[in-house]
């Protein structure tokens, strides 16, 4: 058994190295890259004018991928003017400066990018390293969790490899985006809370998750409501629940306090009409336009995601194990209800279900279903025993 364990751990390490190399050599240079580069230069070289930062960023990008700032006339526009938007940014330093504010709402992600840059990596490599190393860490965490639940190294290895090939996860790890890092922090916060019973560490990881992608505050809010109602089972005091949530709320509040761009402007810029100067000259917001967009896209977006398919598996597995008199059964139903409620509310705030942005939700659903289907004991009891 020990020999099998050592062999699988060795093979898993080799596999992670190969996948890291693949991701590093197959980076996807999405349009967000220019903003994250600008934020790094703006922080590191505070004496540079925006015109100099703008020139430096686009000079480097043209050497990497000249098509990034071209006008895309063949693409269907979601928001009016988006096909020419990135070309305008490449030519207009003032517009580019205001664009940077849209991406400053992810302070921890930008901080990690900056740390890799300070270590000597070139700026694009620093940004992609954040995604790649987050991907590797997610797989290590999943492997550790599955070993604990399944008590079967070969099966845990096979499932982890299958999850590693999950398209949204690979897609997020090839992009210059906060998706992989926020997913890692979300999984870490839930893992150390439920399995390790370390509430302080869970709070820290949750705060960092919100500081990486603020919209995860919605999910944490629903989960903390659930934690409050099951605080006796979880053996956590009411004061600890409110204090922990207070820190997460503070993280979200600080982002909103220092953010110069309102939600309405952000919504319009993504889904209605692109605004070249969202801070200095924003367009007026019309609520009927918002409602029309939601009504037009909500069914297509949800059906184009993995949520309906995962909901089918949730219903089948929970129905097979459900008991009206079981608190555990109701807790499981409420947990998945909280996840789907968070997804729905998040969609009303930011109506996009791009799969790479949803990997955190997808993975907690998949891992929870694996636990419910395979574990014969209460994970809370396992946690308490492990902590003794």
Residue, then its C-alpha position, 0 to 999 in steps of 0.5 A: x500500500x505504501x509503495x503504491x502511494x509513493x508511486x502515485x505521488x511521484x506520477x502525480x508530481x510528474x503530471x503536474x510538471x507536464x501540465x504546467x509546461x503545457x499551460x506555460x507554452x499555450x498561454x492565451x493573450x486575452x485583452x485583459x492582459x494590457x490592464x494587468x500589465x499597466x497596473x503592475x507598471x503603475x505600482x512599480x514605477x510610480x514616477x512614470x506618467x500614464x503616457x509612458x506606461x501606455x507606450x511601454x505596455x503596448x510596445x511590449x504587446x505588439x511584440x508578443x501579439x500584434x492582433x491584440x489591439x486591432x479592430x475586430x469587425x467580424x465579431x458580434x458585439x455584446x456591448x455597442x462599440x466593443x469591437x473598436x474599444x481595445x484599438x481606441x485604448x491602444x491609441x488613447x492614454x487617457x482612456x487607458x488610464x480609466x480602463x485600469x480602474x476597472x481592474x483595480x478591484x482585484x487587489x490581491x490578484x494584482x499584488x500576487x502578479x506584482x510579487x512575481x514581477x519583483x522576483x525578476x520575471x518579465x511582466x507577462x510571465x509574472x501574470x501567467x505564473x499566477x494562473x499556472x501555479x494556482x492551477x497546480x495548487x488546486x489539483x494538489x488540494x483536490x488530490x489531498x481532499x479526495x484521498x481523505x474522503x475516498x481512502x483510495x489513492x488510485x481512484x483519487x488520482x484518476x478523478x484528479x486527472x479528470x478534473x485537471x482536464x475540465x475545460x473551464x479549469x484549463x481555460x482559466x489557467x491559460x488566461x490572464x485573469x483572477x479566475x484560477x487564484x480566486x478558485x484556489x482561495x475559495x477551495x482553501x477556505x472551505x477545506x480548512x473550515x470543514x475538514x481542518x476546522x481552522x476557522x481563523x485560516x478559513x476566514x483569512x482565505x475567504x477574505x483573500x478570495x473576496x479581495x481577488x474576485x469581489x463577487x464571491x462575497x455573494x456566495x460567502x454571504x449565503x454560506x455564512x447564513x447556512x453556517x449560522x443555522x448549523x453552528x451547533x453541529x459545526x461546533x462554532x460559537x455565534x460570536x465567531x460566525x459574526x466576527x468571521x463574516x464581519x472581516x469578509x464584509x470589511x474586505x468587500x466594503x474596502x474594495x467598494x469604498x476605494x472603487x471609483x466606478x459604480x456598478x451601473x457604469x461597469x454593467x453598461x460598459x460590459x453589456x450595453x454600450x462601451x464607455x471610453x471615459x467611465x470615470x470622467x464622463x460616464x453615460x446615464x444608466x437606464x434601468x429598462x436597458x438592464x432588464x431587457x438584457x437580463x430577460x434576453x440572455x438569462x435562459x441562454x446563459x444558464x443553459x450554455x453553462x454546466x449548472x443545469x447538468x450539475x443540477x441533474x446529478x445533484x437531484x439524482x444523488x440527493x434523492x437517493x440518500x434523502x430522508x425527511x427526518x435527517x438533518x444531514x439531508x436537509x443540510x446538503x440540500x440547503x448547501x446546494x441551494x445556497x450555491x445556486x442562489x449565489x450564482x443566480x444573484x451574481x448573474x443579476x449583478x453581472x450577467x455573464x456565466x463565462x465558464x472560466x469565471x464559474x470554476x469555483x462554483x463548479x468545483x465545490x459542487x463536483x467535490x461535494x457530490x463526490x463526498x456525498x456519494x462516497x463517504x459513509x461517515x459525517x465529515x464534521x465528525x471526521x474533522x473533529x476527530x482529526x483536530x483532537 
